[in-house]
Amino acid sequence: MNYKMIGKYISRILFIEAVLMVPALLISLVNKNSKAVVAFIATIGIILALVLVLHLSTKDAKRMMYAREGFVCVGFSWIFMSLLGCMPFVISGEIPKFIDAFFETVSGFTTTGASILSNVEGLSKGMLYWRSFTHWIGGMGVLVFLLALASSKEGDGFTMHLLRAESPGPDVGKLVPHIKETAKILYLIYILLTILDYIFLLIGNMPAFDAICTAFGTAGTGGFGIKNDSIAGYSPYIQNVCTIFMLLFGVNFSCYYLLLLKQFKSVFKDEELRMYVIMVGASICAIAWNIKDMYTTISESFRHASFQVASVVTTTGFATTDFDLWPSFSKAILLCLMLVGACAGSTGGGLKCGRALLLIKSLRKNIHQAIRPNKVQVITNNGRVVNQKVLQNTQAYLAAYVMIIVGSFVVISLDGQSMMTNLSAVIACFNNIGPGFEAVGATCNYAAYSIFSKLILIIDMLAGRLEIFPILVLFTRSTWKHR
């Protein structure tokens, strides 16, 4: 294990985190909130001191990184970022309990949006900004940002392990020949879409501070609102803008790159994108029909259905209405969307449409082979044969996905909450959605859970955001064996 190289990368990531805290510090200074100012200055000082120690102790690190180091580096980076990222909340006293602050920060970085706060508007502006900004940082991933800035001395083989460990989807590839350029393209698309979202929100007369925080939550598909009623208090125009951009951020970013290259046919023929569009369209129509008697007009029913489908399928977690009051049919559809999630290569969470498509094709292949065992059959995706290793990884992911959900559900049931509350809490945290049903619904929070259950849900959030394996690797004995 190349501990020094891992330490070197973690020091760089923590330095970026310290720099990214500066805007929140400036907002606190402008608003003359002395406690928040002290909290951010103290946290930045602690982070920089740790960065200096790591930098000095890893100067002679050998430039060797394999898959094992890549997974460990990614896993530890997200844990340390969250541990230090929650310090402003604790030091300022705005979230005094460390576990609660840690839960809130992990939820932010993993773009989950699950909260322990009952009064969001009680936070200062600097803290609200930092809370929402964690979504934007975690949406694309700070390691992808680091790779965009990486030195050319660190070859593609070295950095690919990091990209594979952090990027969502069954198969991670390069848009262009070099990893650094791929990371740059991904971040440029991410920034441009965020700016567009912000502009459209401003056009709807949304206050500038509200617009930037909402844009961060939408772009990262995180869902931390800065109002107690999430997005419900804003105009239908703003709600529709959020709906559109949530769906846009749920699309594989490689599709946007192909659009820039004017390869429109490739985008329209993308099987995962077609599945995503059909699934979203069918869900909106079904729910709008099912809830038509709950709202005054069909257009209002359609608006709420569209928003909640977009929010759930992209695992954002915003809300315009209490969907826990909807009929069972509508809630069943939302629960299914929670499990599937958005496209691979997007900022959304969940199993991903790409994996679901591969699993469906794999099942169909196995059925056909049972009927005709001597016939050679292959699985294709967008006209290309899918590598057997990708199929094996997808099946392994599904097995881990089911076991973690079942295990977490059983463990947190010790707290005595209802079965639906516990199941939806685990699914919502593991798939990085945020709100679930009943006691963790759109108008509720996770504060009632015990410290132990919160720790389980924190692990679920990290595992879900990092595609399970970087977190499982940390608990595997062979990872730490000397070779």
C-alpha positions as CSV (number, residue, x, y, z in Angstrom):
1,M,0.0,0.0,0.0
2,N,1.4,3.3,-1.0
3,Y,0.3,5.3,2.0
4,K,2.4,8.3,1.2
5,M,0.9,8.8,-2.2
6,I,-2.6,8.4,-0.6
7,G,-1.6,11.0,2.0
8,K,-0.4,13.3,-0.7
9,Y,-3.7,13.2,-2.6
10,I,-5.7,13.7,0.5
11,S,-3.6,16.8,1.4
12,R,-4.4,18.3,-2.0
13,I,-8.1,17.5,-1.6
14,L,-8.3,19.0,1.9
15,F,-6.5,22.1,0.6
16,I,-9.2,22.5,-2.1
17,E,-11.8,22.1,0.7
18,A,-10.2,24.9,2.7
19,V,-10.2,27.2,-0.4
20,L,-13.8,26.4,-1.1
21,M,-14.8,27.5,2.4
22,V,-13.6,31.1,1.7
23,P,-16.9,32.3,0.0
24,A,-18.9,31.1,3.0
25,L,-16.5,33.0,5.3
26,L,-16.9,36.1,3.2
27,I,-20.7,35.8,3.3
28,S,-20.5,35.5,7.1
29,L,-18.3,38.6,7.3
30,V,-20.7,40.6,5.1
31,N,-23.6,39.6,7.3
32,K,-21.5,40.3,10.5
33,N,-22.1,36.9,12.0
34,S,-19.1,36.7,14.4
35,K,-19.7,33.1,15.5
36,A,-19.8,31.9,11.9
37,V,-16.7,33.9,11.0
38,V,-14.8,32.4,13.9
39,A,-16.0,28.9,13.0
40,F,-14.9,29.2,9.3
41,I,-11.5,30.7,10.2
42,A,-10.9,28.1,12.8
43,T,-11.9,25.2,10.5
44,I,-9.7,26.6,7.6
45,G,-6.8,26.9,10.0
46,I,-7.2,23.3,11.2
47,I,-7.4,22.1,7.6
48,L,-4.3,24.0,6.5
49,A,-2.3,22.8,9.5
50,L,-3.3,19.2,8.6
51,V,-2.4,19.8,4.9
52,L,1.0,21.1,5.9
53,V,1.7,18.1,8.1
54,L,0.6,15.7,5.3
55,H,2.6,17.7,2.7
56,L,5.8,17.5,4.7
57,S,5.5,13.8,5.5
58,T,4.7,12.8,1.9
59,K,7.4,14.8,-0.1
60,D,9.2,11.6,-1.1
61,A,6.1,9.7,-2.1
62,K,6.6,7.3,-5.0
63,R,4.3,7.8,-8.0
64,M,2.7,4.4,-7.9
65,M,-1.0,4.0,-7.7
66,Y,-3.0,0.8,-8.3
67,A,-6.7,0.0,-8.0
68,R,-6.4,-0.7,-4.2
69,E,-4.8,2.7,-3.5
70,G,-7.3,4.4,-5.7
71,F,-10.3,3.0,-3.8
72,V,-8.7,3.7,-0.4
73,C,-7.7,7.3,-1.5
74,V,-11.3,8.0,-2.6
75,G,-12.9,6.5,0.5
76,F,-10.7,8.3,3.0
77,S,-10.9,11.6,1.0
78,W,-14.7,11.7,1.3
79,I,-14.6,10.7,5.0
80,F,-12.0,13.4,5.9
81,M,-13.7,16.0,3.8
82,S,-17.0,15.4,5.7
83,L,-15.3,15.2,9.1
84,L,-13.6,18.6,8.6
85,G,-16.5,20.0,6.6
86,C,-18.9,19.7,9.5
87,M,-16.6,21.6,11.9
88,P,-18.1,25.1,11.1
89,F,-21.6,23.9,12.2
90,V,-20.2,22.5,15.4
91,I,-17.8,25.4,16.3
92,S,-20.5,28.0,15.6
93,G,-23.1,26.1,17.6
94,E,-25.6,26.2,14.8
95,I,-25.6,22.3,14.8
96,P,-24.1,21.7,18.2
97,K,-24.1,17.9,18.2
98,F,-21.1,16.5,16.3
99,I,-22.9,13.4,14.9
100,D,-25.8,15.6,13.7
101,A,-23.4,18.0,12.0
102,F,-21.4,15.0,10.5
103,F,-24.7,13.5,9.2
104,E,-25.7,16.8,7.6
105,T,-22.3,17.3,6.0
106,V,-22.1,13.8,4.6
107,S,-25.6,14.2,3.3
108,G,-24.4,17.4,1.6
109,F,-21.2,16.1,0.0
110,T,-22.9,12.8,-1.1
111,T,-25.8,15.0,-2.6
112,T,-28.3,13.1,-0.5
113,G,-30.2,16.0,1.1
114,A,-31.3,14.0,4.2
115,S,-31.4,16.5,7.1
116,I,-31.7,16.4,10.8
117,L,-32.8,20.1,10.9
118,S,-36.3,21.0,11.8
119,N,-35.8,24.8,11.2
120,V,-33.5,25.3,8.2
121,E,-34.2,29.0,8.2
122,G,-32.6,29.2,11.6
123,L,-29.1,28.8,10.1
124,S,-27.0,31.9,9.2
125,K,-26.5,32.8,5.6
126,G,-22.9,31.7,5.6
127,M,-23.9,28.3,7.0
128,L,-26.8,28.0,4.5
129,Y,-24.4,28.7,1.6
130,W,-21.8,26.2,2.8
131,R,-24.5,23.6,3.4
132,S,-25.8,24.0,-0.2
133,F,-22.3,24.4,-1.7
134,T,-21.4,20.9,-0.4
135,H,-23.9,19.6,-2.9
136,W,-22.2,21.3,-5.8
137,I,-18.8,20.1,-4.6
138,G,-20.0,16.5,-4.3
139,G,-22.1,16.5,-7.4
140,M,-19.3,16.1,-9.8
141,G,-16.7,15.1,-7.2
142,V,-13.8,16.9,-5.8
143,L,-11.4,14.2,-7.1
144,V,-12.6,14.9,-10.7
145,F,-11.8,18.6,-10.1
146,L,-8.4,17.6,-8.7
147,L,-7.8,15.4,-11.8
148,A,-8.6,18.4,-14.0
149,L,-5.8,20.3,-12.2
150,A,-3.4,17.3,-12.1
151,S,0.1,17.5,-13.3
152,S,0.9,15.9,-16.6
153,K,3.6,13.9,-14.8
154,E,0.8,11.9,-13.2
155,G,-0.1,9.6,-16.1
156,D,-3.5,8.4,-17.1
157,G,-2.9,5.0,-15.6
158,F,-2.3,6.6,-12.3
159,T,-5.3,8.9,-12.4
160,M,-7.8,6.5,-14.0
161,H,-8.0,4.5,-10.7
162,L,-9.2,7.6,-9.0
163,L,-11.7,8.5,-11.7
164,R,-13.1,4.9,-11.7
165,A,-13.5,4.9,-7.9
166,E,-15.4,8.2,-7.8
167,S,-17.4,8.4,-11.0
168,P,-20.9,6.9,-11.2
169,G,-21.9,4.1,-13.6
170,P,-21.2,0.5,-14.6
171,D,-18.3,1.5,-16.9
172,V,-16.1,4.6,-16.7
173,G,-14.4,5.7,-19.8
174,K,-12.6,8.7,-21.3
175,L,-14.3,11.3,-23.5
176,V,-10.9,12.2,-24.9
177,P,-7.5,10.4,-24.9
178,H,-6.3,12.0,-21.7
179,I,-7.9,11.8,-18.3
180,K,-7.0,15.4,-17.4
181,E,-8.8,16.7,-20.5
182,T,-11.8,14.4,-19.7
183,A,-12.1,15.9,-16.2
184,K,-11.9,19.4,-17.6
185,I,-14.7,18.8,-20.1
186,L,-16.9,17.3,-17.4
187,Y,-16.4,20.2,-15.1
188,L,-16.9,22.8,-17.9
189,I,-20.2,21.2,-18.8
190,Y,-21.2,21.1,-15.1
191,I,-20.3,24.8,-14.5
192,L,-22.1,26.0,-17.7
193,L,-25.3,24.1,-16.8
194,T,-25.1,25.5,-13.2
195,I,-24.8,29.1,-14.5
196,L,-27.7,28.6,-16.9
197,D,-29.8,27.3,-14.1
198,Y,-28.9,30.3,-11.9
199,I,-29.8,32.7,-14.7
200,F,-33.2,31.2,-15.3
201,L,-33.9,31.3,-11.6
202,L,-33.0,35.0,-11.5
203,I,-35.3,35.6,-14.4
204,G,-38.1,34.3,-12.3
205,N,-37.4,37.0,-9.7
206,M,-35.8,34.6,-7.2
207,P,-33.5,36.4,-4.8
208,A,-29.8,36.1,-5.8
209,F,-28.8,34.2,-2.6
210,D,-31.8,31.8,-2.9
211,A,-31.0,31.3,-6.6
212,I,-27.3,30.4,-6.1
213,C,-28.1,27.9,-3.2
214,T,-31.0,26.4,-5.2
215,A,-28.7,26.1,-8.3
216,F,-26.1,24.3,-6.2
217,G,-28.7,21.9,-5.0
218,T,-30.2,21.3,-8.4
219,A,-26.8,20.9,-10.2
220,G,-25.5,18.5,-7.6
221,T,-28.9,16.8,-7.4
222,G,-28.7,17.2,-3.7
223,G,-31.9,18.9,-2.5
224,F,-30.9,21.0,0.5
225,G,-33.4,23.8,0.5
226,I,-32.9,27.0,2.3
227,K,-36.6,27.3,3.3
228,N,-38.4,25.0,5.6
229,D,-40.9,24.2,2.9
230,S,-38.1,23.4,0.4
231,I,-39.3,24.8,-3.0
232,A,-43.1,24.9,-2.3
233,G,-43.1,28.6,-1.5
234,Y,-41.7,29.7,-4.8
235,S,-43.6,30.5,-8.0
236,P,-44.7,27.8,-10.5
237,Y,-42.2,29.2,-13.0
238,I,-39.3,28.6,-10.5
239,Q,-40.6,25.1,-9.8
240,N,-40.7,24.3,-13.5
241,V,-37.2,25.6,-14.0
242,C,-36.0,23.3,-11.2
243,T,-37.9,20.4,-12.8
244,I,-36.2,20.9,-16.1
245,F,-32.7,21.3,-14.7
246,M,-33.0,18.4,-12.3
247,L,-33.8,16.2,-15.4
248,L,-30.9,17.7,-17.4
249,F,-28.5,17.0,-14.6
250,G,-29.8,13.4,-14.5
251,V,-28.5,12.8,-18.1
252,N,-25.1,11.2,-18.8
253,F,-22.7,14.1,-19.3
254,S,-21.1,12.4,-22.2
255,C,-24.4,13.1,-24.1
256,Y,-23.7,16.8,-23.7
257,Y,-20.2,16.3,-25.0
258,L,-21.6,14.5,-28.1
259,L,-24.0,17.4,-28.6
260,L,-21.1,19.8,-28.6
261,L,-19.5,17.7,-31.3
262,K,-22.8,17.8,-33.2
263,Q,-23.1,14.0,-33.0
264,F,-26.9,14.3,-32.6
265,K,-27.7,10.8,-34.0
266,S,-25.4,9.2,-31.3
267,V,-27.3,11.0,-28.6
268,F,-30.8,10.1,-29.9
269,K,-29.8,6.5,-30.3
270,D,-28.4,6.2,-26.8
271,E,-30.3,3.3,-25.2
272,E,-29.9,4.5,-21.6
273,L,-31.1,8.0,-22.4
274,R,-34.2,6.6,-24.2
275,M,-34.9,4.4,-21.1
276,Y,-34.5,7.5,-18.8
277,V,-36.9,9.6,-21.0
278,I,-39.5,6.9,-21.3
279,M,-39.4,6.1,-17.6
280,V,-39.7,9.7,-16.6
281,G,-42.5,10.5,-19.1
282,A,-44.6,7.4,-18.2
283,S,-44.2,8.1,-14.4
284,I,-45.3,11.7,-14.8
285,C,-48.4,10.7,-16.7
286,A,-49.3,7.9,-14.3
287,I,-48.9,10.0,-11.2
288,A,-50.6,13.1,-12.7
289,W,-53.7,10.9,-13.5
290,N,-53.6,9.3,-10.0
291,I,-53.5,12.6,-8.1
292,K,-55.8,14.7,-10.3
293,D,-58.5,14.8,-7.7
294,M,-56.1,16.2,-5.0
295,Y,-55.5,19.5,-6.8
296,T,-57.7,22.2,-8.3
297,T,-56.5,21.9,-11.9
298,I,-55.0,19.3,-14.2
299,S,-52.0,21.6,-14.9
300,E,-51.3,21.8,-11.1
301,S,-51.4,18.0,-10.8
302,F,-49.1,17.7,-13.8
303,R,-46.7,20.3,-12.3
304,H,-46.4,18.6,-8.9
305,A,-46.1,15.2,-10.6
306,S,-43.4,16.4,-12.9
307,F,-41.5,18.0,-10.1
308,Q,-41.6,15.1,-7.8
309,V,-40.7,12.5,-10.5
310,A,-37.8,14.7,-11.5
311,S,-36.7,15.2,-7.9
312,V,-36.9,11.5,-7.1
313,V,-35.5,9.9,-10.3
314,T,-32.5,12.3,-10.3
315,T,-32.2,11.7,-6.5
316,T,-32.3,15.4,-5.8
317,G,-34.9,15.5,-3.0
318,F,-36.5,18.9,-3.4
319,A,-40.3,19.0,-2.7
320,T,-43.2,21.2,-3.8
321,T,-45.8,19.3,-1.9
322,D,-46.1,16.6,0.7
323,F,-46.1,13.5,-1.5
324,D,-46.5,11.3,1.5
325,L,-50.2,12.2,1.3
326,W,-50.5,10.9,-2.3
327,P,-52.3,7.6,-3.1
328,S,-50.4,4.3,-2.7
329,F,-50.0,3.9,-6.5
330,S,-48.2,7.2,-6.8
331,K,-45.9,6.5,-3.8
332,A,-45.2,3.0,-5.3
333,I,-44.0,4.6,-8.5
334,L,-41.8,7.1,-6.6
335,L,-40.3,4.2,-4.5
336,C,-39.4,2.4,-7.7
337,L,-37.8,5.5,-9.2
338,M,-35.8,5.8,-5.9
339,L,-34.3,2.4,-6.6
340,V,-33.5,3.0,-10.3
341,G,-32.2,6.6,-10.2
342,A,-30.8,8.6,-13.1
343,C,-28.3,7.9,-15.8
344,A,-24.8,6.7,-15.3
345,G,-22.2,9.5,-15.7
346,S,-24.7,12.1,-14.2
347,T,-24.7,13.8,-10.8
348,G,-27.7,11.6,-9.8
349,G,-27.6,8.6,-7.6
350,G,-29.4,5.2,-7.4
351,L,-28.7,2.0,-9.2
352,K,-28.6,4.0,-12.5
353,C,-30.5,3.4,-15.7
354,G,-27.4,2.0,-17.3
355,R,-27.1,-0.8,-14.8
356,A,-30.8,-1.5,-14.9
357,L,-30.7,-1.8,-18.7
358,L,-27.7,-4.2,-18.5
359,L,-29.5,-6.3,-15.9
360,I,-32.6,-6.5,-18.0
361,K,-30.6,-7.5,-21.1
362,S,-28.6,-10.0,-19.0
363,L,-31.9,-11.6,-17.7
364,R,-33.3,-11.8,-21.2
365,K,-30.1,-13.4,-22.4
366,N,-30.2,-16.0,-19.7
367,I,-33.9,-16.8,-20.5
368,H,-33.0,-17.3,-24.2
369,Q,-30.0,-19.5,-23.3
370,A,-32.2,-21.7,-21.2
371,I,-34.4,-22.2,-24.2
372,R,-31.6,-22.5,-26.7
373,P,-28.4,-23.5,-24.8
374,N,-26.2,-24.1,-27.8
375,K,-26.9,-20.6,-29.4
376,V,-24.1,-18.1,-28.8
377,Q,-25.6,-14.8,-27.6
378,V,-23.9,-11.5,-26.6
379,I,-25.2,-8.4,-24.8
380,T,-24.9,-5.1,-26.7
381,N,-25.3,-1.5,-25.7
382,N,-25.6,1.2,-28.3
383,G,-24.4,-1.2,-30.9
384,R,-21.3,-2.3,-29.0
385,V,-20.7,-5.7,-27.3
386,V,-20.6,-5.2,-23.6
387,N,-17.5,-6.5,-21.9
388,Q,-18.0,-9.6,-19.7
389,K,-16.1,-7.8,-16.9
390,V,-18.6,-5.0,-17.0
391,L,-21.5,-7.5,-16.7
392,Q,-19.8,-9.3,-13.8
393,N,-19.2,-5.9,-12.0
394,T,-22.9,-5.0,-12.5
395,Q,-24.1,-8.3,-11.0
396,A,-21.6,-7.9,-8.1
397,Y,-22.9,-4.3,-7.6
398,L,-26.5,-5.5,-7.5
399,A,-25.7,-8.2,-4.9
400,A,-23.9,-5.7,-2.7
401,Y,-26.7,-3.2,-3.3
402,V,-29.4,-5.6,-2.1
403,M,-27.4,-6.9,0.9
404,I,-26.5,-3.4,2.2
405,I,-30.2,-2.2,1.9
406,V,-31.5,-5.3,3.7
407,G,-28.8,-5.2,6.4
408,S,-29.2,-1.5,7.1
409,F,-33.0,-1.8,7.2
410,V,-32.8,-4.6,9.8
411,V,-30.2,-2.8,12.0
412,I,-32.0,0.6,12.1
413,S,-35.3,-1.1,12.9
414,L,-33.9,-1.4,16.4
415,D,-35.0,2.3,16.9
416,G,-38.6,1.3,16.8
417,Q,-39.7,3.4,13.8
418,S,-42.3,2.0,11.4
419,M,-41.3,-0.5,8.7
420,M,-42.0,2.0,5.9
421,T,-40.1,4.7,7.6
422,N,-37.0,2.5,8.1
423,L,-37.1,1.0,4.6
424,S,-37.6,4.4,2.8
425,A,-34.9,6.0,5.1
426,V,-32.4,3.4,4.0
427,I,-33.3,3.5,0.3
428,A,-33.4,7.3,0.4
429,C,-29.9,7.6,2.1
430,F,-28.3,4.7,0.1
431,N,-29.6,6.1,-3.2
432,N,-28.7,9.7,-2.2
433,I,-32.3,10.9,-2.4
434,G,-33.0,12.6,1.0
435,P,-36.7,12.4,1.9
436,G,-38.4,9.1,2.2
437,F,-41.9,8.3,3.5
438,E,-43.8,8.7,6.8
439,A,-41.5,9.9,9.6
440,V,-38.7,10.8,7.1
441,G,-41.1,12.2,4.5
442,A,-40.9,15.5,2.7
443,T,-42.1,17.6,5.7
444,C,-40.0,15.6,8.3
445,N,-36.4,14.9,9.0
446,Y,-34.0,12.2,10.4
447,A,-33.4,13.8,13.9
448,A,-35.4,11.0,15.7
449,Y,-33.0,8.3,14.8
450,S,-30.4,7.2,17.4
451,I,-26.6,8.0,17.0
452,F,-26.0,4.4,16.0
453,S,-28.7,4.5,13.2
454,K,-27.3,7.8,12.0
455,L,-23.9,6.3,11.7
456,I,-25.4,3.4,9.6
457,L,-27.2,5.9,7.4
458,I,-24.0,7.9,7.0
459,I,-22.2,4.8,5.8
460,D,-25.1,4.1,3.4
461,M,-24.8,7.7,2.0
462,L,-21.1,7.3,1.4
463,A,-21.4,3.8,-0.1
464,G,-24.2,5.0,-2.4
465,R,-22.4,8.1,-3.7
466,L,-19.1,6.2,-4.2
467,E,-20.7,3.2,-6.0
468,I,-20.3,0.9,-2.9
469,F,-16.8,-0.6,-3.6
470,P,-14.5,2.2,-2.3
471,I,-16.3,2.0,1.0
472,L,-16.4,-1.8,1.1
473,V,-12.7,-1.9,0.3
474,L,-12.0,0.0,3.6
475,F,-13.6,-2.9,5.6
476,T,-11.9,-5.7,3.7
477,R,-8.9,-7.3,5.4
478,S,-7.0,-8.0,2.1
479,T,-6.9,-4.3,1.4
480,W,-4.5,-3.8,4.3
481,K,-2.3,-6.8,3.8
482,H,1.3,-6.1,2.9
483,R,2.3,-7.1,-0.6
